[in-house]
């Protein structure tokens, strides 16, 4: 099937805009970003002390992405990224409520972390080599394995991206979505017209208004943005994934202890799911003879001391937030409005990529 109905609009590139993921090919590292060893080095070893002194974790999140970090009508933040922030607070304070959220645009997010405005960035951000090495940041895990996808109208009759010859495609400017989609159409020898906008809401509005046949971004973002359309049920996400987009939390370089706390928060949530430890049974599990469960819950060993927190750090995470699977299901999974399958985000024991090093 060949598309010719989309309005051919000149591509407008907004200079200096930073998209939800990587910068365009050939672009220098984010302008104004301090090199590794600047502000990051100055903060070495101080983050945990500073967090304890102020009494909360300052967490950078999105400006509103359903399923990941999104404020409800009362200003309460929901989503898998927001829940991870609460898990970090639980590990440190034994209280998941000791967290404050800073809503950041894609352009602001790295500067906010570099400057110390936030303690951790948990904002649907792709873990890439340039970001991990050039920006004074350290990514400490993958909270959600994602990839770029495409959304079309169900009445288009399209079942695969290979049928999109001649389509008009909407996306964000200043991200690798432009490069990825161009590479995909070139590789498959398909013609297309690209229409790019600076803000995600502009892309959604243009697609919803019929200015383009296809909307492309991270597949998780498509599920979230579909909820914003006038008639969500009339649209579908195609099966093709055309890039790797591992989304995860990051911290400033130079503070190994803080990086360890954030990294092992994620690992503890995965370990709890693998061992069957949940919010509802964690108290019962305190009586388990299983040595792995006992180490996780602080009953044996002194693993919290190595992080600089209580030995019950992981117990508090599960008690107040839940294991990884529980958080996934209620925020982005089948128990949420997004209804995303676990897929690559299943545990390694279930054929997925989520795998935590052992606590021992």
C-alpha positions as a Python dict, from the first residue, in 0.01 Angstrom:
ca = {
    (1, 'X'): (0, 0, 0),
    (2, 'X'): (135, 340, -95),
    (3, 'X'): (58, 659, 98),
    (4, 'X'): (17, 986, -84),
    (5, 'X'): (-246, 1155, 135),
    (6, 'X'): (-9, 1300, 394),
    (7, 'X'): (61, 1669, 366),
    (8, 'X'): (419, 1728, 255),
    (9, 'X'): (553, 1986, 496),
    (10, 'X'): (905, 2123, 491),
    (11, 'X'): (1124, 1983, 764),
    (12, 'X'): (1194, 2241, 1028),
    (13, 'X'): (1494, 2171, 1247),
    (14, 'X'): (1514, 2366, 1568),
    (15, 'X'): (1878, 2441, 1630),
    (16, 'X'): (1998, 2343, 1975),
    (17, 'X'): (1690, 2136, 2063),
    (18, 'X'): (1766, 1821, 2253),
    (19, 'X'): (1526, 1534, 2197),
    (20, 'X'): (1414, 1256, 2421),
    (21, 'X'): (1712, 1042, 2325),
    (22, 'X'): (2043, 1088, 2144),
    (23, 'X'): (2159, 1393, 1955),
    (24, 'X'): (2171, 1386, 1573),
    (25, 'X'): (2473, 1227, 1410),
    (26, 'X'): (2772, 1457, 1390),
    (27, 'X'): (2649, 1695, 1657),
    (28, 'X'): (2894, 1786, 1933),
    (29, 'X'): (2818, 1674, 2290),
    (30, 'X'): (2546, 1878, 2459),
    (31, 'X'): (2647, 2242, 2449),
    (32, 'X'): (2763, 2385, 2776),
    (33, 'X'): (2803, 2044, 2941),
    (34, 'X'): (3100, 2027, 3171),
    (35, 'X'): (3358, 1765, 3091),
    (36, 'X'): (3398, 1472, 3325),
    (37, 'X'): (3585, 1570, 3637),
    (38, 'X'): (3443, 1924, 3672),
    (39, 'X'): (3131, 1968, 3880),
    (40, 'X'): (3110, 1591, 3906),
    (41, 'X'): (3446, 1560, 4078),
    (42, 'X'): (3356, 1835, 4322),
    (43, 'X'): (3054, 1633, 4436),
    (44, 'X'): (3250, 1312, 4495),
    (45, 'X'): (3138, 1134, 4808),
    (46, 'X'): (2904, 1413, 4915),
    (47, 'X'): (2568, 1318, 4767),
    (48, 'X'): (2446, 1080, 5036),
    (49, 'X'): (2544, 1324, 5311),
    (50, 'X'): (2368, 1609, 5132),
    (51, 'X'): (2055, 1401, 5075),
    (52, 'X'): (2041, 1303, 5442),
    (53, 'X'): (2098, 1661, 5553),
    (54, 'X'): (1803, 1795, 5353),
    (55, 'X'): (1589, 1491, 5432),
    (56, 'X'): (1481, 1387, 5082),
    (57, 'X'): (1597, 1273, 4739),
    (58, 'X'): (1556, 1531, 4460),
    (59, 'X'): (1465, 1336, 4149),
    (60, 'X'): (1452, 1467, 3793),
    (61, 'X'): (1158, 1338, 3589),
    (62, 'X'): (974, 1427, 3268),
    (63, 'X'): (723, 1706, 3225),
    (64, 'X'): (451, 1444, 3192),
    (65, 'X'): (474, 1106, 3020),
    (66, 'X'): (199, 861, 3122),
    (67, 'X'): (336, 537, 3260),
    (68, 'X'): (683, 679, 3321),
    (69, 'X'): (654, 1005, 3515),
    (70, 'X'): (329, 1194, 3512),
    (71, 'X'): (151, 1410, 3774),
    (72, 'X'): (-213, 1332, 3848),
    (73, 'X'): (-484, 1590, 3919),
    (74, 'X'): (-357, 1631, 4276),
    (75, 'X'): (7, 1668, 4174),
    (76, 'X'): (109, 1317, 4279),
    (77, 'X'): (368, 1169, 4047),
    (78, 'X'): (301, 826, 3899),
    (79, 'X'): (492, 600, 3661),
    (80, 'X'): (782, 356, 3655),
    (81, 'X'): (1046, 633, 3668),
    (82, 'X'): (873, 808, 3958),
    (83, 'X'): (842, 480, 4147),
    (84, 'X'): (1214, 421, 4104),
    (85, 'X'): (1280, 755, 4272),
    (86, 'X'): (1064, 644, 4563),
    (87, 'X'): (1257, 319, 4583),
    (88, 'X'): (1585, 513, 4620),
    (89, 'X'): (1429, 716, 4901),
    (90, 'X'): (1310, 396, 5070),
    (91, 'X'): (1660, 248, 5053),
    (92, 'X'): (1810, 553, 5224),
    (93, 'X'): (1541, 665, 5467),
    (94, 'X'): (1317, 360, 5504),
    (95, 'X'): (1044, 594, 5376),
    (96, 'X'): (943, 610, 5008),
    (97, 'X'): (774, 944, 5064),
    (98, 'X'): (1099, 1130, 5123),
    (99, 'X'): (1141, 1234, 4762),
    (100, 'X'): (1073, 1552, 4568),
    (101, 'X'): (1027, 1568, 4192),
    (102, 'X'): (1166, 1820, 3944),
    (103, 'X'): (994, 1824, 3605),
    (104, 'X'): (1254, 1871, 3332),
    (105, 'X'): (1245, 1911, 2956),
    (106, 'X'): (1479, 1702, 2744),
    (107, 'X'): (1698, 2011, 2702),
    (108, 'X'): (1721, 2078, 3077),
    (109, 'X'): (1765, 1727, 3215),
    (110, 'X'): (2142, 1681, 3189),
    (111, 'X'): (2230, 2031, 3307),
    (112, 'X'): (2007, 1986, 3612),
    (113, 'X'): (2199, 1673, 3710),
    (114, 'X'): (2542, 1816, 3630),
    (115, 'X'): (2477, 2128, 3839),
    (116, 'X'): (2350, 1941, 4144),
    (117, 'X'): (1994, 2072, 4111),
    (118, 'X'): (1881, 1706, 4127),
    (119, 'X'): (2039, 1400, 4287),
    (120, 'X'): (1929, 1142, 4031),
    (121, 'X'): (1778, 1162, 3683),
    (122, 'X'): (1502, 906, 3625),
    (123, 'X'): (1344, 1039, 3309),
    (124, 'X'): (1291, 796, 3015),
    (125, 'X'): (1646, 873, 2899),
    (126, 'X'): (1848, 648, 2668),
    (127, 'X'): (2171, 504, 2804),
    (128, 'X'): (2423, 571, 2526),
    (129, 'X'): (2802, 580, 2508),
    (130, 'X'): (2831, 953, 2441),
    (131, 'X'): (2607, 1041, 2734),
    (132, 'X'): (2784, 800, 2966),
    (133, 'X'): (3133, 926, 2876),
    (134, 'X'): (3107, 1291, 2767),
    (135, 'X'): (2856, 1457, 2999),
    (136, 'X'): (2995, 1391, 3346),
    (137, 'X'): (2717, 1139, 3409),
    (138, 'X'): (2704, 770, 3495),
    (139, 'X'): (2414, 550, 3391),
    (140, 'X'): (2357, 288, 3659),
    (141, 'X'): (2113, 44, 3502),
    (142, 'X'): (1833, -8, 3252),
    (143, 'X'): (1488, 39, 3399),
    (144, 'X'): (1313, -17, 3066),
    (145, 'X'): (1442, -172, 2744),
    (146, 'X'): (1284, 21, 2462),
    (147, 'X'): (1321, 82, 2090),
    (148, 'X'): (1187, 315, 1826),
    (149, 'X'): (851, 217, 1681),
    (150, 'X'): (575, 352, 1458),
    (151, 'X'): (204, 421, 1505),
    (152, 'X'): (-59, 433, 1230),
    (153, 'X'): (-435, 450, 1201),
    (154, 'X'): (-608, 113, 1203),
    (155, 'X'): (-817, 201, 898),
    (156, 'X'): (-498, 252, 694),
    (157, 'X'): (-485, -122, 632),
    (158, 'X'): (-114, -127, 718),
    (159, 'X'): (10, -421, 925),
    (160, 'X'): (385, -372, 884),
    (161, 'X'): (628, -82, 846),
    (162, 'X'): (742, -234, 516),
    (163, 'X'): (406, -122, 372),
    (164, 'X'): (468, 248, 438),
    (165, 'X'): (607, 349, 99),
    (166, 'X'): (518, 712, 29),
    (167, 'X'): (407, 787, 387),
    (168, 'X'): (438, 1118, 566),
    (169, 'X'): (608, 1066, 903),
    (170, 'X'): (592, 1294, 1209),
    (171, 'X'): (858, 1295, 1481),
    (172, 'X'): (1060, 1514, 1720),
    (173, 'X'): (1347, 1726, 1591),
    (174, 'X'): (1689, 1712, 1754),
    (175, 'X'): (1678, 1339, 1832),
    (176, 'X'): (1801, 1023, 1665),
    (177, 'X'): (1443, 938, 1576),
    (178, 'X'): (1507, 1140, 1260),
    (179, 'X'): (1823, 949, 1175),
    (180, 'X'): (1675, 610, 1269),
    (181, 'X'): (1361, 654, 1060),
    (182, 'X'): (1560, 784, 763),
    (183, 'X'): (1795, 487, 784),
    (184, 'X'): (1501, 245, 804),
    (185, 'X'): (1326, 384, 495),
    (186, 'X'): (1652, 401, 298),
    (187, 'X'): (1746, 46, 392),
    (188, 'X'): (1406, -82, 283),
    (189, 'X'): (1406, 140, -31),
    (190, 'X'): (1088, 322, 68),
    (191, 'X'): (998, 684, -9),
    (192, 'X'): (870, 910, 270),
    (193, 'X'): (826, 1273, 376),
    (194, 'X'): (953, 1369, 723),
    (195, 'X'): (784, 1638, 935),
    (196, 'X'): (968, 1726, 1259),
    (197, 'X'): (858, 1934, 1558),
    (198, 'X'): (1046, 2052, 1865),
    (199, 'X'): (790, 1949, 2127),
    (200, 'X'): (629, 1608, 2171),
    (201, 'X'): (282, 1757, 2213),
    (202, 'X'): (321, 1928, 1876),
    (203, 'X'): (399, 1593, 1713),
    (204, 'X'): (96, 1431, 1875),
    (205, 'X'): (-132, 1716, 1768),
    (206, 'X'): (-6, 1704, 1410),
    (207, 'X'): (-55, 1329, 1384),
    (208, 'X'): (-400, 1347, 1545),
    (209, 'X'): (-500, 1620, 1300),
    (210, 'X'): (-406, 1401, 1004),
    (211, 'X'): (-101, 1598, 894),
    (212, 'X'): (98, 1275, 878),
    (213, 'X'): (32, 906, 825),
    (214, 'X'): (284, 781, 1081),
    (215, 'X'): (406, 891, 1423),
    (216, 'X'): (745, 756, 1526),
    (217, 'X'): (925, 774, 1862),
    (218, 'X'): (1022, 525, 2135),
    (219, 'X'): (761, 251, 2138),
    (220, 'X'): (681, 315, 2505),
    (221, 'X'): (621, 680, 2417),
    (222, 'X'): (379, 573, 2144),
    (223, 'X'): (174, 376, 2395),
    (224, 'X'): (171, 675, 2628),
    (225, 'X'): (94, 933, 2360),
    (226, 'X'): (-181, 719, 2209),
    (227, 'X'): (-380, 791, 2526),
    (228, 'X'): (-369, 1162, 2434),
    (229, 'X'): (-536, 1114, 2095),
    (230, 'X'): (-901, 1202, 2041),
    (231, 'X'): (-985, 839, 1956),
    (232, 'X'): (-702, 619, 2093),
    (233, 'X'): (-868, 291, 1993),
    (234, 'X'): (-850, 387, 1626),
    (235, 'X'): (-468, 372, 1627),
    (236, 'X'): (-219, 86, 1648),
    (237, 'X'): (155, 41, 1708),
    (238, 'X'): (329, -157, 1435),
    (239, 'X'): (540, -459, 1538),
    (240, 'X'): (876, -337, 1404),
    (241, 'X'): (1140, -203, 1644),
    (242, 'X'): (1407, -13, 1450),
    (243, 'X'): (1658, 88, 1720),
    (244, 'X'): (1791, 9, 2068),
    (245, 'X'): (1679, 254, 2337),
    (246, 'X'): (1771, 129, 2686),
    (247, 'X'): (1615, 377, 2929),
    (248, 'X'): (1769, 412, 3272),
    (249, 'X'): (1857, 635, 3569),
    (250, 'X'): (2180, 833, 3584),
    (251, 'X'): (2385, 1014, 3848),
    (252, 'X'): (2679, 1254, 3845),
    (253, 'X'): (3021, 1103, 3791),
    (254, 'X'): (3268, 1109, 4078),
    (255, 'X'): (3055, 973, 4361),
    (256, 'X'): (3088, 594, 4356),
    (257, 'X'): (2891, 545, 4677),
    (258, 'X'): (2588, 730, 4544),
    (259, 'X'): (2607, 545, 4212),
    (260, 'X'): (2616, 215, 4404),
    (261, 'X'): (2304, 307, 4604),
    (262, 'X'): (2106, 393, 4292),
    (263, 'X'): (2239, 92, 4096),
    (264, 'X'): (2163, -157, 4372),
    (265, 'X'): (1818, -15, 4426),
    (266, 'X'): (1735, -137, 4075),
    (267, 'X'): (1913, -467, 4133),
    (268, 'X'): (1727, -526, 4460),
    (269, 'X'): (1391, -477, 4289),
    (270, 'X'): (1485, -732, 4022),
    (271, 'X'): (1619, -976, 4279),
    (272, 'X'): (1301, -948, 4484),
    (273, 'X'): (1089, -1034, 4181),
    (274, 'X'): (1310, -1330, 4093),
    (275, 'X'): (1284, -1463, 4451),
    (276, 'X'): (910, -1404, 4469),
    (277, 'X'): (931, -1136, 4738),
    (278, 'X'): (644, -886, 4704),
    (279, 'X'): (483, -599, 4892),
    (280, 'X'): (213, -832, 5015),
    (281, 'X'): (438, -1114, 5140),
    (282, 'X'): (758, -937, 5246),
    (283, 'X'): (673, -965, 5615),
    (284, 'X'): (610, -1337, 5577),
    (285, 'X'): (936, -1375, 5384),
    (286, 'X'): (1128, -1252, 5688),
    (287, 'X'): (1083, -1607, 5817),
    (288, 'X'): (1217, -1773, 5502),
    (289, 'X'): (1511, -2014, 5538),
    (290, 'X'): (1627, -1929, 5183),
    (291, 'X'): (1973, -1768, 5222),
    (292, 'X'): (1924, -1548, 4914),
    (293, 'X'): (1602, -1405, 5056),
    (294, 'X'): (1762, -1359, 5396),
    (295, 'X'): (2054, -1166, 5246),
    (296, 'X'): (1814, -952, 5039),
    (297, 'X'): (1605, -860, 5342),
    (298, 'X'): (1903, -784, 5567),
    (299, 'X'): (1868, -1089, 5790),
    (300, 'X'): (2215, -1220, 5705),
    (301, 'X'): (2529, -1032, 5610),
    (302, 'X'): (2588, -658, 5624),
    (303, 'X'): (2531, -555, 5264),
    (304, 'X'): (2361, -227, 5351),
    (305, 'X'): (2670, -116, 5539),
    (306, 'X'): (2867, -144, 5216),
    (307, 'X'): (2629, 107, 5061),
    (308, 'X'): (2625, 337, 5362),
    (309, 'X'): (2262, 261, 5446),
    (310, 'X'): (2067, 32, 5680),
    (311, 'X'): (2103, -342, 5629),
    (312, 'X'): (1724, -347, 5579),
    (313, 'X'): (1752, -119, 5274),
    (314, 'X'): (1606, -373, 5029),
    (315, 'X'): (1333, -474, 5274),
    (316, 'X'): (1218, -111, 5283),
    (317, 'X'): (1222, -90, 4901),
    (318, 'X'): (994, -392, 4863),
    (319, 'X'): (771, -302, 5159),
    (320, 'X'): (704, 53, 5043),
    (321, 'X'): (736, 32, 4662),
    (322, 'X'): (738, -333, 4551),
    (323, 'X'): (955, -549, 4331),
    (324, 'X'): (1033, -464, 3970),
    (325, 'X'): (753, -675, 3825),
    (326, 'X'): (492, -520, 4053),
    (327, 'X'): (599, -168, 3960),
    (328, 'X'): (611, -254, 3588),
    (329, 'X'): (262, -403, 3584),
    (330, 'X'): (88, -116, 3762),
    (331, 'X'): (264, 164, 3573),
    (332, 'X'): (316, 49, 3213),
    (333, 'X'): (214, -319, 3206),
    (334, 'X'): (-109, -505, 3152),
    (335, 'X'): (-254, -367, 3474),
    (336, 'X'): (-209, -9, 3351),
    (337, 'X'): (-382, 199, 3081),
    (338, 'X'): (-76, 149, 2856),
    (339, 'X'): (-109, -233, 2861),
    (340, 'X'): (247, -303, 2746),
    (341, 'X'): (368, -664, 2744),
    (342, 'X'): (681, -737, 2948),
    (343, 'X'): (875, -844, 2636),
    (344, 'X'): (1244, -760, 2674),
    (345, 'X'): (1170, -628, 3023),
    (346, 'X'): (1083, -973, 3154),
    (347, 'X'): (1331, -1137, 3389),
    (348, 'X'): (1609, -1339, 3230),
    (349, 'X'): (1441, -1651, 3371),
    (350, 'X'): (1138, -1569, 3154),
    (351, 'X'): (1330, -1493, 2836),
    (352, 'X'): (1381, -1122, 2897),
    (353, 'X'): (1688, -903, 2953),
    (354, 'X'): (1634, -798, 3314),
    (355, 'X'): (1911, -960, 3516),
    (356, 'X'): (2059, -855, 3850),
    (357, 'X'): (2401, -947, 3989),
    (358, 'X'): (2375, -1152, 4308),
    (359, 'X'): (2361, -1002, 4656),
    (360, 'X'): (2637, -1196, 4828),
}
